[in-house]
Every structure is written in C-alpha cells, then in structure tokens.
Amino acid sequence: MNDKQFFERLLGGMSIERFLREYWQRKPLHVKNAIDPALLGIAPPELFALAADDEVESRMVKRKGERWSLARGPFPTLPNAKRDWTVLVQGVNLHDARADALMDRFRFLPHARLDDVMISYAVDGGGVGPHFDSYDVFLLQGIGTRHWRISRQRDLTLIPDFPLKILADFRPDAEFLCEPGDLLYLPPQCAHDGVARGTCTTWSVGFRTPPHAEMLREYLMFSADQVDLPGRYADPGLARPKHPAQVPGAMVDMLEDLVKRHRFARDEMAEFIGCFLSEPKSTTVFEHPVPALSRARFDKRVAQTGLAVHRRAQLLHDRRRVYINGEALIATAAEGRVLRKLADRRRLSGAEYAQAPTDVQDLLYGWYTDGWIIPLDTPE
C-alpha cells in the first residue's frame, strides 16, 4: 500500500488537505477499518516487558467503584484482577521499531509537532476516566474493543484533590465502538472517556503543544546566554539618601532602559525554536554503536544500504540552520540540501550519501558514533 492509499484509508477516504482544513483542531473523526491491525502488532507480553523496564515511562490506573488510584512504573508484576485496571506505556516509539514505523506514517504533519506513541492495555472495564487532553490525538484500536464517549462541552472543571485529572461533570454527546483497526481522532480539549470491553489495547499518537509560559520562559533563558552589553551601572550625581535601605529608583530606570535597548531578534527566536523543539526528553538515552564501524567501513556500508535518523533523535531545519537533538548547525547551500532531505525523509539512500559533500559525510559519521543515525541493513 503506497502513502496515498494509506492516508485515504486512515482518514476515511478524504485527502490530507481536507482533513487539515475541516477536522484538524476543529472536530472529532471516527473511521472504521482505518488501518491494518497488523501494523499495531505489539503483543501484550511485549508491552508488559516495557512496563517493567525502569528506562520506560509507564503508569497504572485502577478503579474500585468511585475510587481511582494512579501509580507510576516500573511494574515488574501486574494485577490479577479481571476488571477495572489499565497500564499505559509512554514513548513506545523510542523503544520499538514497530511503534516508530507507525509514528513515521504521521509525518504528513510537522515533525516538530509529533510527540510519541503511547499504548494502553486494559482489562474489562479498564480506562482512565472522563478527561480531556491539551493536544491532538489519534487513537487506534489494536486488539479487542473499546467503547468511547465524547463531548464538546466547554465546562472542563476537574474533580478537586483527586489522583487523576477527571472531569467533574462529564456530559457525553456522542459515542463510538472502536474495534481492531478503527481510528478516533480528537482535537484538543475534546472531553472523552474510553472503557475497555473485555481485554484490549489502544495505540495513541500524540502531539506536542508547548504551553506559552514554558516557551517564553525557555526563550528568555536562551536569550540571556546571547546578551553582550558593555558598561556598568554608575551614579555620579548620587545624593545622600534619606532612606539608605530604599532600592534606588535609578537602578530600576537603568534596567528598564536596558530591556528596551536589547533587541529580541527574529533570527535568534528561530534558532531557539529549532533547538527547543529538537531537544530530546530528559529520559532519552542514546547508545553509542559497539563496536563502531571505522570511517572507511561506514562509508562503504552506507553507500550500499543508506542510513536513517535514529528513532530517538529529532532532526529539524529552517532556512538557515539544521537542528538535531537541541543543537544548531549553520549549513552551506550544498550541505543544507542533503541535510534537509535527510530531516524531511529521515533517510538517505546510498547514492545520496555517496554524492554528499565531504563535510556532510564527516558530520554524519560523527552523528553515527553519537548514536543519532544508523546505517540501514538493506538498501532502500
């Protein structure tokens, strides 16, 4: 199945352009048989192994009547109860090639907006309660069946002093039954509640929506590192103060003037955004190849098979720079053509590598030794 056929099936026969125009961040979409369930093929025992790994983020939610509980992993053992619990494994795409391949299918959207693939396993009655997310989410049913109720209600008040973020007054206005391969897309702030009908798994492709306060705070810290203003505070006309402990107003005036003089340049903002959005999560670990290929063997191997960006790495670009894992690189026109192609496709063929400028090949070998890119096993 080619990309066009995949997207048409995923989106219920509509084009990507129509989906973005009519549904994205606007209204929910439910599609029956949207994806081949074989693409959602991580079996429960494999998911349980990830939940038991202390390098993988996981959570467990249990319900007993009106009482809910939340625990954070790892979980070396799981409950024996046959009802009302679920385990959620975050960032599965960072640890499993099949989940990463699924996320690759959603790269028709900006790479910088993609967050991760989460998989939830639930027994009968399991769920996380009625809630809302602050981001777009594609929910794909793996095994079993899940009953969804959704609402476009504006009242998003949460139950106070509760272990989970559960809506205080959930008023569903639509419901769907998702079976293997079905899709439910939900825009931000769309209230929803999914309950397992028997044992089931649900795959969730989520998107980044950085809070305004976080972005501004991080930018100001980034900008502070770029500040280079000469001079020091001076007060040659100082008079004897009536209240010596009072903060001098002249110092406040000076700071106000410095802030006005400091230019928050758009190019600096663009560099910050690229670094900020390509920064891996703090829990992400890159493994150096052991044993590493020599440069000569790397060149020979990649010229035959090509290379790919490692699933844990984020590679972005703008007009001037290329960004990888929080680092910025200014590329020449020739270098930029190759690196932007690699960023957009997350792959280079052997021929494209062989024809790349020597400086790019040097750079890519360095990224290989850092664990950021990998040679492919077979030609693309």
N, C-alpha and C positions, 0 to 999 in steps of 0.2 A: 504494500500500500504506500503510495507516494504522499508527500506532505499535504498536497491539496485535498486528496481523498481523506486523509486522516482528519484534517481540520473540519471538513464538511460533515463527517460523521460525528466528530466531537461536539460540534456546535449545532447539531440538528439540521444540517443541510444549508445553513447560512454561511456567508463568507466571513472572514475575519473582520473585514471593514464594516460590514453590517453589525456584527456583534459589538464591536467597539463603539459604533455610532448609537446603537439602540439599547444595549444592555450594560456595557461596562460602567460600573459605579452608578448605575441607574436602577436596574430591576433584576430580580432573580430569573434564572433559566433552568428548566428541568428537561433533560434529554434522556430518553430511553435508549439503551444499547449504544451508548456514545463511544465506547472504547472496547477493544477486545479484552476480556477479563484476563487473558494470558499475560498481558502487559502488567498486570497487578499481581504478580506471581510469587511474592514473598510469603512463604507458609508461616502459620502461627509459631511453630517451634523456632524458626529463624528470628522472628520478631521478639520472642521471649529471650533469646540469647542476647539480642541487642539491649533489651530492657535490663538485663543482668550485668551489663558492661558499665563500669564506672566512668568510662570516657564518653558515654552516650547519655543525652538528656532524656529522662523519662518521668512520667507521673502516673499515679493510680488514683482513681476516683471510685468511691464506694457510696452506696445509698442504702439506708435502712429506714423505711418509712419516709418521714420528712427530714431525717437527719442525713447530712452529707459529710464525707471526710475526703481530704486530699493528702496524699503522701508523695514524696519525691524519691526517685530511684537512686542507686540501682536496686533491682528487685531479684535477688537470687532465687526466690520462690514466689509463686503466685497463689492467690486464694483458691481453695477447693470449692467454694460456694458456686452454685449453678445459676445464680441470679444477681443482677444489680451491681456489677462492678465492671470497670474498664481500665485498661492500661494504654497509655499514649506514649509513643516513641517519637521524639522530635529529631529533625535533621537526618532522616534516614538516608537521604541522597548523599550525605557526606561519608557514609559507611558502606553503601551497597550500590553496585553499578546499575542494577535494575531500577532502583528509585531515581538514580541520577539520569538514566535514559528517559524516564518518564518526564522529569523536570525539563530535560532538553526539548521535549515536544512543546513546551510552553514558552519557548524563546521567540515566539512571534510577538511577545511583549518585551519591553525594555529589560535587558538583563539586570540592570541596577534595581529593578523593582521586584525581581524574584527573590523569595526568602528561602523556603525549604519545603521538603515533603515530610509531612507527619503521617504516621499510620496509627490508627487506634484499633485495638482488639477489644471486643465486648462480648460478654455472655448475655443471655436473655434478660432484657430489661435494663441493660447497661447503657450509660450515657453520662453526660456532664451537666445536665440540667439546662433549662432555658437561659440563653445568654445571647450576647452579640459580640462580634469581632470588629476591630477598628480597621480592618484591612479586607481586601477582596480575597475570596477563597473558592477554589474549585474542589468539590467533594466528589470523589469517585468511589463507587462501591466495589470492593474486592470480592470476598466470599460472603455468603449469607445475605440477609435483608435488614434494612434499617428504615424505620418509619420517621419521616421528618414532618414537623410542623413549623411554619414560618410566619412572620408578621412584619409588616412595615410600620408598626406602631412608633410613635415619637417618644413615648414615655419609656426611657431606658434606665429608670431608677433601679438600683441594685439592693438586694436584701442587706441591711447593715450588719456589720460584725459577723460575717459569715465566711467559712473557709474557702468558698468558691464564689466567683462573680456570677450570681444567679439573679435573674430579673425578679423584681418584687411582684410585678403584675403582668404576666405574660398572657397576651390575647391573640392567639393564632388566627390567621385569616386564610390560610391555605395549607394543604398537606400533600405529601408525596410518599410513595413507597419506592425506595431505591433497591434494585436487585443488581446482581453482578454485571458490571459494565455500565451502569447508569451514572449520569452526571447531574449534580446540582450545583449551579454557580450562585453565589450570594455576594452582593455588594456590601461595602462597609455599613455598619450599624443596622443590618437586617437581622432582627431577632430570630433565633431558631433553636429548635430542640430536636435532637435525633436520638431515638431509642431503638436498641437492637431487638430484632425479632428472632430469637434464637442466637446462636453464635455468629458473629460477623466481623469483618474488617472493613474499615473505611480509610481511604487514602485522601489526604488533604494537601493540596498545593496552595501555599500561602504566599502573600506578597508583602514587601516592606512598605510601611507608611511611617517614616520617622516623625515623631512629634515636633512641632515648630520650636518648642522651647529647647529640645535636645539639639536640633540642628543649629540654632542660633548660639547656644552655649558652646558647642563644639567649634563652631566657626570663630567665635571670639577668642577661644584658646589658641586656635590655629593662627589667627591673625596676630595675636600677641607675639608669637615667635618671629613674625616678619617685621615688627616695629623697629625702626632705627632712626630715632630723633636725637639730634645733638642738643647740647645745652643742659643746664640745671636750673632749679628754682633759685631765684635771687630776690632780695627785697632791700635795695639800697636806700629807699626812703622810709625805712621802718621807724615808727614812732613807739614810744613806751606804751605798752598795752595797759588798759585799765583792769582787764581780767586776764592775767597771764596764761590761765589754763584754757582759755577760749581758742577753738580752732580758727586759725586766720582765714578770713573770707578771701584774701588774695590767693591763697592756695587753691580754694575751690574755683576761683575765676581762672587760674592758670590751667587747672585740669580741664575745665570746660573748653578753654581755647585750644588745648592740645587735641582733644577729641574732635573738635571742629576741623582742625588742620590735618588730622590723619585721614588719608584717603582710603576708603574701602573699595578697592579696585575690582571691577568685574572679573578680570583675569585671575586675581587672587581667589575670588569666590569660586570660579570654575575649577581651579586646582584643588581647593578644599573639597568641593562636592565630589570630584573624582576620587580623591583619597578616602574620603569618608564612606562613600558607597562601596568601595572595593575592599575596605578593611574587613578581614575575617572576624568571625565571632571569637571571643576570648578563649573559648574552649577548643578552637580548631588547632589541630596539630598536623604539621607536615613532616613526613618521614623521608629522610634522605635515602636515595637508592643504594642498597648494599648487596653486592658490590656494585659500584658505579661504573658505567661504561667509560672507557677512555674517550677523549675527544674524537680520535680517528674512528673508533668503533661506533660512537654515537652518530657521527656524520654518515657513515656507511649504512647503519641500520635505518636512520630516519629518511635517508634518500630513497630507501626501498619501500618503507611502510608508511611514512608520515608520522606526525605527532599530534597530541591533543593536550588541551589545558586540563590539569588535574581537577577532578570533581570538587575538591575542596577550595580551589583557587578561584578568585574573581578577577577577570581581565576586562577592563573598560577602556574607552577612549573618547576624546573630543577632538576639536580641530588641531590643537597644538600638541596634546600630550597623550600618552598611553599610561594607564594606571593598572597596577597589579598588586593586590593584597596590601593596599594602603600606601603604596609607593608611586611616585610620579616620575615619568621619563619623557623628556622632550625629544622627539624623533625627527630626523630629516624626512623629506618628502618620500624618498625611496624606502627608508626604513618604515615610515608610517603606513605605506601601502600594504606591506607584508603584515605588520603587527595589527593593523585594524582588521585585516581579513581574518587573522587568527582569532581576534577578540570576537568578531561577529559570528564566526562559524565554530569557534572553539576547536578548530582543527586546521592543520596544513597538510597538503599532500606531499609525497616525497619529492615530486618535481618542483613544487613551490618552495620547499626548503632548499633544495639544491640551487635554485636560481636566486635565492635571497642574498642581499649584501652580506659580506663577511662580518660586518659589525653586528648584524641581526643574528647570524649563526652563533657568534660568540655569546651574545646576550641569551639566546635560547639554551645554549649549553649550560650557562650559569643557572638559568631557571630550572633546568633539569636536575642539576646537582642539589638545588634547594628543595626539590620535590614538587615544584609548581607546574611542571609539564611532564608528560610521559611519552616515550616512543610507542607507537601502535604495534600490536602483534602482527597484524596483517595489513596489506595495502588497502587504502580507502577506495 
